[in-house]
Amino acid sequence: MRLDKFLKVSRLIKRRTLAKEVADKGRISINGIQAKASSTVKENDELAILFGQKRVTVRIDKIQEMTRKEDAADMFTVLKEEKLGGE
């Protein structure tokens, strides 16, 4: 599955266009390698996403084309959240 679609379906990022923008700015890596929106993700990949001053690392548990809002959190596991910057 494409990275931008996974981010939208899993609701890590609400809109696919925003997911594409974030990926194209180099703020997402898959298994330590910088990713583009068109990069392919699969189960057990680790995504590191930079949200402003916070980096969230998640592991993909399952890939689904569509999911209900309540089930979206089952698609990934948050491994760590770290605050970046000067505080």
Residue pairs with C-beta under 8 A, 6 or more apart in sequence:
1 9
1 40
1 41
1 42
1 63
1 65
2 37
2 38
2 39
2 40
2 41
3 19
3 23
3 28
3 30
3 35
3 36
3 37
3 38
3 39
3 40
3 41
3 47
4 16
4 19
4 20
4 23
4 37
4 38
5 16
5 19
6 12
6 41
6 60
6 63
6 75
7 13
7 16
7 19
7 22
7 23
7 49
8 14
8 15
8 16
8 19
9 64
9 65
9 66
9 67
9 72
9 75
10 67
10 72
10 73
10 75
10 76
11 69
11 72
11 73
12 19
12 47
12 49
12 56
12 58
12 76
13 19
13 22
13 49
19 37
20 37
22 28
22 49
22 50
23 35
23 36
23 37
23 39
24 36
24 37
26 34
27 49
27 50
28 34
28 35
28 47
28 48
28 49
28 50
29 35
29 47
29 48
30 39
30 41
30 45
30 46
30 47
31 45
31 46
32 46
32 48
35 47
41 47
41 60
41 63
42 60
42 63
43 60
43 61
43 62
43 63
44 59
44 60
45 59
45 60
46 57
46 58
46 59
46 60
46 79
47 57
47 58
47 59
47 60
47 76
48 55
48 56
48 57
49 55
49 56
49 57
49 58
50 84
53 83
53 84
53 85
54 81
54 82
54 83
54 84
55 81
55 82
55 84
56 78
56 80
56 81
57 78
57 79
57 80
57 81
57 82
58 76
58 77
58 78
58 79
59 76
59 77
59 79
60 75
60 76
61 74
61 75
61 76
61 77
62 74
62 75
63 75
64 75
67 74
67 75
